[in-house]
């Protein structure tokens, strides 16, 4: 399955180890993750050499080509919100996870679209389990 992984870049990178664990699980399960580079610790430096137009075209094409989108939304991000909305509008299955106790947009928490799921987690392992459950329901 082609899975678009979405996470904060310019909004903050304190959750990067969790991003890395989630992408690692997706790759371990044999999924294609075109956005795997976004989970790397050095992604901000790598992304600074790409123009905003290139990022938009690239990411838009990746969302359009994915089978599902998974987003870690503990850190607010305009780009992540845009990607989620695009995927929902395209009818893609979307799963968002966030660390329990973090403030998350009510636009996400209140979304009842049948292709959209959101859940809180306490530990990295719990986040991995939630992703596994989401993916198993798609197959």
MOJOBEL-V528448 format. One record per backbone hydrogen bond with DSSP energy under -0.5 kcal/mol. CO is the residue of the C=O (numbers start at 1). NH is the residue of the N-H. If there is no record, write none. Layout:
co->CO nh->NH
co->CO nh->NH
//
This chain:
co->1 nh->3
co->1 nh->32
co->2 nh->4
co->2 nh->67
co->2 nh->68
co->3 nh->5
co->4 nh->6
co->4 nh->70
co->6 nh->72
co->9 nh->12
co->13 nh->16
co->15 nh->18
co->15 nh->19
co->16 nh->20
co->17 nh->21
co->18 nh->22
co->19 nh->23
co->20 nh->24
co->21 nh->25
co->22 nh->26
co->23 nh->27
co->24 nh->28
co->25 nh->29
co->26 nh->31
co->27 nh->30
co->32 nh->3
co->33 nh->36
co->35 nh->38
co->36 nh->39
co->37 nh->40
co->40 nh->43
co->42 nh->46
co->43 nh->47
co->44 nh->48
co->46 nh->49
co->47 nh->50
co->51 nh->55
co->52 nh->56
co->53 nh->57
co->54 nh->58
co->55 nh->59
co->56 nh->60
co->57 nh->61
co->58 nh->62
co->59 nh->63
co->60 nh->64
co->61 nh->65
co->62 nh->66
co->63 nh->66
co->67 nh->93
co->68 nh->4
co->69 nh->95
co->70 nh->6
co->71 nh->73
co->71 nh->97
co->74 nh->76
co->77 nh->81
co->78 nh->82
co->79 nh->83
co->80 nh->84
co->81 nh->85
co->82 nh->86
co->83 nh->87
co->84 nh->88
co->85 nh->89
co->86 nh->90
co->87 nh->92
co->88 nh->91
co->93 nh->69
co->94 nh->117
co->95 nh->71
co->96 nh->119
co->97 nh->73
co->98 nh->121
co->99 nh->102
co->105 nh->108
co->105 nh->109
co->106 nh->110
co->108 nh->111
co->113 nh->116
co->115 nh->94
co->117 nh->96
co->119 nh->98
co->121 nh->100
co->123 nh->127
co->124 nh->128
co->125 nh->129
co->126 nh->130
co->127 nh->131
co->128 nh->132
co->129 nh->133
co->130 nh->134
co->131 nh->135
co->132 nh->136
co->133 nh->137
co->135 nh->138
co->135 nh->139
//
